[in-house]
Amino acid sequence: MALLIDIVSWLLVVGGSLFYLIGGIGLYRMPDVFTRMHAHSVSETLGAGALFAGMLLQAGWSLVALKLVILFAVIIYTGPVATHAVARAARFAGVEPMLNSHKGAGGSKR
């Protein structure tokens, strides 16, 4: 049983790390601040969820597990607030989202 928990735990940790890696690539590749924020927020939610699930399996029922749950709750609640604050600051600074910037995107460019 311990081997199964270790395997599932490592799969979750590696999966969460891959989500963070994909989010980092998205931050580099995306054209504007709004799509970069989307790539970061999605990877943060999925990556943190998988990482914390893997760590919770390793911790078992203990005080460490309670601390992990509290830390995960803080990350889940503060991530969207920070993303929203950055988006509002960008709009306040006059940054406009890139809409229909590619030809053939399915709409007319005005």
LOTI-419752 format. One record per residue: x, y, z of N, C-alpha, C, CB in turn. Coordinates in steps of 0.02 Angstrom, whole numbers, padded with zeros to 5 digits, always signed. Glycine has a CB too. Layout:
<rokes>
XYZXYZXYZXYZ;...
</rokes>
This chain:
<rokes>
+00041-00060+00000+00000+00000+00000+00043+00063+00000-00047+00000+00061;+00099+00061+00036+00143+00119+00039+00174+00133-00029+00199+00107+00091;+00188+00080-00067+00216+00090-00134+00165+00124-00180+00238+00022-00164;+00102+00105-00175+00050+00136-00215+00042+00210-00198-00017+00100-00205;+00044+00227-00134+00039+00297-00113+00099+00336-00139+00036+00302-00036;+00159+00306-00136+00218+00340-00163+00213+00352-00238+00281+00299-00148;+00188+00303-00275+00182+00310-00347+00132+00365-00365+00161+00244-00380;+00073+00363-00334+00022+00413-00348+00046+00482-00326-00044+00395-00311;+00079+00486-00270+00106+00549-00245+00156+00579-00294+00137+00540-00177;+00202+00538-00317+00253+00563-00364+00222+00581-00431+00307+00510-00375;+00171+00545-00453+00137+00564-00515+00103+00633-00508+00085+00510-00534;+00072+00645-00451+00041+00709-00440+00092+00766-00436+00000+00707-00376;+00148+00754-00402+00200+00805-00396+00230+00820-00465+00255+00782-00347;+00245+00768-00503+00273+00779-00570+00221+00813-00615+00295+00711-00602;+00158+00793-00610+00106+00825-00649+00098+00899-00632+00039+00789-00639;+00098+00914-00567+00095+00984-00546+00154+01025-00570+00089+00988-00471;+00212+00994-00568+00272+01028-00593+00267+01041-00668+00335+00987-00577;+00239+00994-00704+00230+01003-00776+00180+01060-00790+00205+00938-00809;+00128+01065-00750+00081+01121-00759+00116+01188-00748+00022+01114-00711;+00159+01191-00697+00196+01253-00685+00245+01267-00742+00233+01249-00619;+00276+01215-00769+00321+01224-00826+00283+01250-00887+00357+01158-00843;+00225+01221-00900+00184+01244-00957+00162+01316-00946+00123+01197-00966;+00145+01333-00884+00126+01402-00869+00185+01450-00880+00101+01407-00798;+00245+01429-00862+00304+01470-00875+00317+01481-00949+00365+01439-00842;+00307+01428-00987+00314+01434-01060+00260+01481-01087+00310+01365-01094;+00199+01475-01060+00145+01520-01080+00160+01593-01064+00081+01499-01046;+00192+01605-01006+00211+01674-00990+00261+01701-01040+00241+01677-00919;+00304+01659-01065+00354+01681-01113+00324+01689-01183+00411+01631-01115;+00279+01645-01202+00255+01643-01271+00195+01688-01285+00237+01573-01289;+00155+01704-01236+00094+01741-01248+00109+01814-01266+00048+01738-01187;+00066+01846-01308+00083+01911-01335+00070+01971-01289+00045+01921-01397;+00020+01967-01245+00005+02026-01203-00006+02006-01131-00056+02063-01230;-00013+02056-01089-00017+02044-01017-00078+02004-00997-00016+02111-00980;-00133+02012-01033-00194+01979-01013-00192+01904-01028-00254+02010-01049;-00165+01885-01085-00158+01813-01100-00104+01782-01057-00142+01802-01174;-00054+01821-01039-00002+01795-00993-00031+01781-00924+00056+01845-00988;-00075+01826-00902-00107+01815-00837-00151+01753-00839-00149+01876-00817;-00185+01742-00895-00227+01682-00901-00184+01619-00897-00267+01684-00967;-00128+01618-00933-00084+01560-00932-00057+01547-00861-00025+01569-00981;-00040+01601-00827-00014+01593-00759-00068+01569-00711+00015+01659-00734;-00128+01598-00714-00180+01579-00666-00204+01508-00675-00238+01627-00671;-00210+01485-00737-00231+01416-00748-00178+01368-00724-00246+01404-00823;-00115+01382-00741-00062+01336-00719-00053+01339-00644+00004+01354-00754;-00065+01396-00614-00059+01401-00541-00112+01358-00506-00064+01473-00518;-00173+01362-00530-00227+01325-00499-00216+01249-00506-00294+01345-00528;-00204+01227-00567-00195+01155-00578-00129+01130-00549-00198+01140-00653;-00076+01169-00557-00010+01149-00532-00009+01145-00456+00043+01196-00556;-00036+01196-00424-00037+01196-00351-00081+01141-00325-00060+01264-00324;-00138+01130-00357-00183+01076-00335-00150+01008-00338-00245+01075-00377;-00116+00994-00393-00083+00929-00400-00023+00923-00352-00059+00919-00472;+00016+00976-00345+00072+00974-00299+00050+00964-00227+00113+01038-00304;+00000+01001-00206-00024+00993-00138-00057+00926-00126-00072+01049-00120;-00092+00899-00176-00121+00833-00168-00067+00780-00159-00166+00815-00229;-00013+00786-00199+00042+00739-00191+00076+00745-00124+00093+00750-00246;+00085+00806-00100+00116+00815-00034+00071+00791+00022+00134+00889-00023;+00005+00801+00013-00042+00776+00064-00041+00700+00069-00113+00800+00048;-00033+00667+00013-00028+00594+00016+00034+00572+00054-00028+00564-00055;+00088+00608+00045+00150+00591+00080+00146+00608+00155+00209+00628+00049;+00109+00662+00172+00106+00684+00241+00061+00640+00283+00082+00755+00244;+00008+00611+00253-00039+00572+00292-00080+00617+00337-00002+00519+00335;-00113+00587+00387-00153+00626+00434-00107+00653+00488-00211+00584+00463;-00088+00716+00482-00042+00745+00531-00051+00821+00532+00031+00727+00516;-00013+00853+00574-00013+00926+00577+00015+00956+00513+00028+00950+00637;+00061+00921+00482+00088+00944+00418+00033+00947+00365+00146+00898+00395;-00011+00898+00364-00067+00897+00316-00113+00957+00327-00106+00831+00321;-00126+00973+00390-00168+01031+00405-00134+01095+00380-00182+01035+00480;-00070+01101+00390-00033+01160+00366-00034+01164+00290+00039+01158+00392;-00029+01107+00257-00032+01106+00184-00101+01128+00159-00017+01036+00158;-00153+01106+00192-00221+01126+00172-00230+01201+00182-00274+01087+00213;-00206+01229+00238-00212+01300+00250-00172+01339+00197-00187+01318+00321;-00112+01317+00182-00071+01351+00132-00103+01347+00063-00001+01320+00130;-00132+01290+00046-00167+01283-00018-00227+01331-00022-00189+01211-00029;-00264+01337+00033-00321+01382+00034-00299+01455+00025-00360+01375+00101;-00243+01474+00055-00217+01541+00046-00198+01553-00026-00156+01553+00092;-00165+01505-00057-00144+01512-00127-00206+01516-00173-00099+01454-00148;-00255+01474-00161-00314+01473-00203-00355+01538-00196-00358+01413-00185;-00356+01567-00137-00395+01629-00128-00357+01692-00148-00416+01636-00057;-00291+01693-00141-00253+01753-00158-00233+01756-00232-00192+01757-00116;-00228+01699-00266-00209+01699-00336-00256+01738-00381-00204+01629-00360;-00321+01723-00379-00368+01762-00420-00371+01836-00402-00437+01732-00415;-00364+01852-00338-00365+01922-00317-00305+01959-00346-00366+01927-00240;-00247+01928-00343-00187+01960-00371-00193+01967-00447-00124+01919-00353;-00219+01916-00480-00228+01920-00553-00277+01975-00571-00253+01852-00580;-00330+01981-00534-00379+02034-00546-00348+02103-00535-00441+02025-00501;-00308+02110-00482-00275+02174-00468-00226+02193-00523-00238+02171-00401;-00189+02145-00549-00142+02160-00604-00181+02179-00667-00097+02100-00617;-00235+02145-00681-00276+02161-00740-00305+02231-00734-00332+02109-00749;-00330+02249-00676-00357+02316-00667-00303+02369-00673-00393+02322-00600;-00244+02355-00646-00189+02403-00651-00167+02411-00723-00130+02380-00608;-00167+02357-00762-00149+02362-00832-00201+02403-00870-00142+02291-00863;-00264+02391-00857-00317+02431-00890-00313+02504-00869-00387+02402-00874;-00298+02517-00807-00291+02586-00782-00232+02621-00815-00284+02587-00706;-00179+02583-00830-00120+02610-00863-00130+02620-00938-00060+02565-00851;-00187+02597-00963-00202+02607-01034-00184+02549-01079-00168+02667-01058;-00168+02492-01050-00152+02433-01091-00217+02402-01116-00110+02381-01050;-00221+02393-01181-00281+02364-01211-00267+02291-01229-00303+02404-01274;-00316+02248-01221-00307+02178-01241-00302+02172-01317-00364+02133-01215;-00264+02124-01340-00258+02111-01412-00317+02068-01433-00190+02076-01429;-00363+02097-01471-00422+02061-01494-00418+02052-01569-00487+02097-01473;-00429+01991-01592-00429+01976-01664-00367+02002-01700-00491+02007-01696;-00310+01990-01670-00248+02015-01701-00223+01969-01755-00195+02024-01648;-00247+01908-01759-00224+01861-01810-00275+01857-01866-00212+01791-01779;-00251+01851-01928-00295+01843-01985-00329+01776-01981-00257+01852-02051;-00392+01775-01998-00429+01711-01997-00452+01692-01928-00387+01657-02026;-00455+01739-01882-00475+01723-01814-00550+01717-01806-00448+01775-01766;-00587+01730-01860-00658+01719-01856-00698+01783-01848-00673+01675-01801;-00669+01840-01859-00706+01902-01853-00673+01957-01892-00713+01923-01780;-00708+02012-01899-00680+02068-01936-00642+02113-01888-00736+02108-01973;-00588+02142-01911-00548+02185-01870-00570+02257-01881-00473+02177-01886;-00584+02292-01828-00608+02362-01834-00554+02409-01814-00670+02373-01790;
</rokes>
